[in-house]
Amino acid sequence: MERVTKLASERAVVVFTASNCGMCHAVTSLLGELGVNAAVHELDRDPRGRDMERDLARRLGGRGPPVVPAVFIGGNLVGGANRVMSLHLAGELVPMLKNAGALWL
């Protein structure tokens, strides 16, 4: 869907979330603590959120719910909370964020 692609490229880091999702909050909090100014889109508050959710599910390989959080870095889908946390614990998230221009230090 073009909308997800367009939104995912609007900033270095874009996160698709749901307002009542605890893992979404954890991921956006981690990114904020790292100094990232991510664009956050709450699908449950967007009139086209269901369509975007279906597109994200397709991009994630058709896995069932939940499809949020869905994190894009540098316009590329990185994955959900498990992937972001794994990258962070492995020391790979910060370099990825730097390469995308989301961090300068």
C-alpha positions in Angstrom: 0.0 0.0 0.0 1.4 3.4 -1.0 0.3 5.0 2.3 2.6 2.8 4.4 5.5 3.4 2.0 5.0 7.1 2.0 4.7 7.4 5.8 7.6 5.0 6.3 9.9 7.4 4.4 8.9 10.6 6.0 11.6 10.4 8.7 14.7 8.4 9.4 12.6 6.3 11.9 8.9 5.6 11.7 6.9 3.4 14.1 3.4 2.1 13.4 1.7 1.5 16.7 -1.7 1.1 18.5 -2.6 3.4 21.4 -3.3 0.5 23.8 -0.1 -1.5 22.9 2.4 -1.9 25.8 5.2 -3.2 23.5 4.6 -0.2 21.2 5.2 2.1 24.2 8.3 0.2 25.1 9.8 0.5 21.6 8.9 4.2 21.2 10.3 4.8 24.7 13.6 3.1 23.9 14.0 5.1 20.7 13.2 8.3 22.6 15.8 7.5 25.3 18.4 6.9 22.5 17.6 10.4 21.2 15.6 9.4 18.2 12.8 11.7 17.1 10.6 9.0 15.4 7.4 9.6 13.6 4.7 7.6 15.4 1.5 6.6 13.7 -1.3 5.0 15.8 -3.2 2.8 13.5 -6.2 2.6 15.7 -6.6 6.3 15.5 -6.2 6.6 11.7 -9.2 6.3 9.5 -7.1 4.1 7.1 -5.5 2.2 9.9 -7.1 -1.2 9.1 -5.8 -1.0 5.6 -2.3 -0.1 6.8 -2.5 -2.9 9.3 -3.2 -5.4 6.6 -0.4 -4.1 4.5 2.0 -4.3 7.4 0.9 -7.9 8.1 1.6 -8.8 4.4 5.1 -7.2 4.7 5.8 -9.1 7.9 5.2 -12.3 6.1 1.5 -12.8 6.8 2.1 -13.4 10.5 -1.0 -13.1 12.5 -1.6 -10.3 15.0 0.0 -8.3 16.4 1.5 -6.4 13.6 2.4 -3.5 15.8 4.8 -2.1 16.6 6.2 -2.1 13.1 9.5 -0.2 13.0 11.0 1.3 9.8 14.6 2.6 9.9 15.8 4.5 6.8 12.6 3.5 5.0 13.2 -0.2 5.5 11.0 -2.4 7.6 13.2 -3.7 10.5 10.4 -5.6 12.4 8.6 -5.5 15.6 9.5 -5.2 19.3 11.4 -8.5 19.5 13.6 -7.5 16.5 14.3 -4.0 17.8 15.1 -5.2 21.3 17.4 -7.9 19.9 19.2 -5.4 17.8 19.6 -3.1 20.8 21.0 -5.9 23.0 23.4 -7.0 20.3 24.7 -3.4 19.9 23.4 -3.2 16.4 20.6 -0.7 16.8 22.5 2.4 17.4 24.8 2.0 14.3 21.7 1.3 12.2 20.1 4.5 13.5 23.3 6.5 12.8 23.5 5.1 9.3 19.9 6.2 8.7 20.6 9.7 10.0 18.4 9.3 13.1 21.4 9.9 15.4 24.4 12.1 15.1 26.6 11.0 18.1 
